[in-house]
Amino acid sequence: MKEHKKSQTKEKNLLCRLAEIVAPQASEFCWGLYYQPKEPDNISELQTNR
């Protein structure tokens, strides 16, 4: 039983370290989906229509 708990702990630590390595890189691949320009498209048209 103790050996099983030790192996589980090692697996959890490995998984945690893997997540720490992969998470920052994954967010860089998805930046395009959440990018918002500082100024919306056609902002001048919206401002002149007021």
GUBABA-115585 format. One record per residue (C-alpha): residue number from 1; residue in three letters; x, y, z. Coordinates in steps of 0.2 Angstrom, whole numbers, always signed. Last residue first. Layout:
NODE:resi:resn:X:Y:Z
NODE:NUM:Ala:X:Y:Z
...
This chain:
NODE:resi:resn:X:Y:Z
NODE:50:Arg:-117:+305:-170
NODE:49:Asn:-113:+298:-187
NODE:48:Thr:-95:+305:-187
NODE:47:Gln:-89:+295:-172
NODE:46:Leu:-96:+278:-179
NODE:45:Glu:-88:+281:-196
NODE:44:Ser:-71:+285:-187
NODE:43:Ile:-72:+269:-177
NODE:42:Asn:-73:+259:-193
NODE:41:Asp:-63:+244:-185
NODE:40:Pro:-61:+245:-166
NODE:39:Glu:-46:+254:-159
NODE:38:Lys:-34:+246:-147
NODE:37:Pro:-36:+229:-156
NODE:36:Gln:-43:+214:-147
NODE:35:Tyr:-33:+198:-147
NODE:34:Tyr:-42:+183:-139
NODE:33:Leu:-40:+171:-153
NODE:32:Gly:-23:+177:-159
NODE:31:Trp:-16:+174:-141
NODE:30:Cys:-19:+155:-142
NODE:29:Phe:-2:+149:-146
NODE:28:Glu:+6:+160:-132
NODE:27:Ser:-6:+153:-120
NODE:26:Ala:+0:+135:-123
NODE:25:Gln:+18:+140:-120
NODE:24:Pro:+14:+146:-103
NODE:23:Ala:+4:+131:-98
NODE:22:Val:+16:+118:-105
NODE:21:Ile:+30:+119:-92
NODE:20:Glu:+19:+121:-76
NODE:19:Ala:+8:+107:-83
NODE:18:Leu:+22:+95:-85
NODE:17:Arg:+28:+99:-67
NODE:16:Cys:+11:+95:-60
NODE:15:Leu:+10:+79:-70
NODE:14:Leu:+27:+74:-63
NODE:13:Asn:+22:+78:-46
NODE:12:Lys:+6:+68:-48
NODE:11:Glu:+15:+53:-54
NODE:10:Lys:+28:+53:-40
NODE:9:Thr:+14:+55:-27
NODE:8:Gln:+4:+40:-35
NODE:7:Ser:+20:+30:-35
NODE:6:Lys:+23:+33:-17
NODE:5:Lys:+5:+29:-13
NODE:4:His:+6:+13:-22
NODE:3:Glu:+22:+8:-13
NODE:2:Lys:+14:+12:+4
NODE:1:Met:+0:+0:+0
